[in-house]
Amino acid sequence: MKALKEYIDTKNRWDTIFSKAPTYTFPLTQNMVDELCSSLDCDLSPENLHCDGEISVAEADKKYRFYNKVADDIADYTWKNGLVMRELYEL
């Protein structure tokens, strides 16, 4: 769950930058899982993954591997906690 925690920490830090309360806290609700999956799908889109061509292939691959770990962690978390993970279209 290390990748999921890191992903959530990053999302929550962005919330504080924009003067919002942190969005995600454990234990996660089904709504939070759905939002995380939507966010992860956006992060995995080719445009976002490759920063519109502004980063190297190696950097994009590193991001992709991290996001795959996040997806695996979400899948494990939902299974263990009786929640449902929606399909990620960009994986």
N, C-alpha and C positions, 0 to 999 in steps of 0.2 A: 504493500500500500504506500510505499515511499513516493512513487511517482504521482499517485493520486493526491497525496497530501501536499506535495510540492506544487502541483497544478492548482489546487484549491487555494493555497497560500498566495500564489501569484494573482489569481482572480480577486481574492480579497484585498490584496495590496492595491490593485487598480481601483477597487471600490473606494478605498480610503483617499486615494488621490483625488477622486471626484466627490469627496465629502459624503459618501454613502456609508452606511453600516455594512460590515462584511455580510455577503450574501450566503455563504456556505459555512455551515458548522456541522460537526458530527454530534449525534447520528444524522445521516442524510435522510431526507424524506424522498418520496417518489418524485415530487415536483422538482426538488434539487437535482436528482439524478437525471431527470428529463432535460433540465436546463444545462447541466454539465455535458450531456451527450450532444445537445444542439451546439454548444460552444466548441466542443471538440471537433464536430463535423466542420464547423467554420474554420477552425485552426488547420484542419487537414486538407482544406481545399487547395488546389495547386497554386493559386495566386497568393494565398497567405503562407502556405508552406515554403514557397520559394521567394517570398517577399518581392513579388513581381519581377523576379530575375536579378534582384540586387544582392543575393548571397550565393555562395559557391554551392556546388552539388553536394560536397561533403557536409556543409552546414545544414542544408536541407535534409539530407539523410539522417543527421543527428537529431534534428527536430522530429522527423518522422518516427524514428525509433523511440524517442521519448513519448510521443503521443500514442504509439502502440502500447507502451507500458502502462500509460494512463488508462487506455481502453481495457486492457487486461485487468487492471486493478478495479475498475468500475464493475466489470463483469464478475469478478470474485466477490466484491462487496455486495452487489445486488443479490447474488446467489446465496450468500451467507446470511443476508438480512431479509429475505423474503420480498425483495423488490424486483422490478422488471427493468432490464436494460433495453432501450429501444435500439433498433438497427442503426449502425453508423454507415452512412453511404460512401464516405470517402476512404474507408479502409480497403 
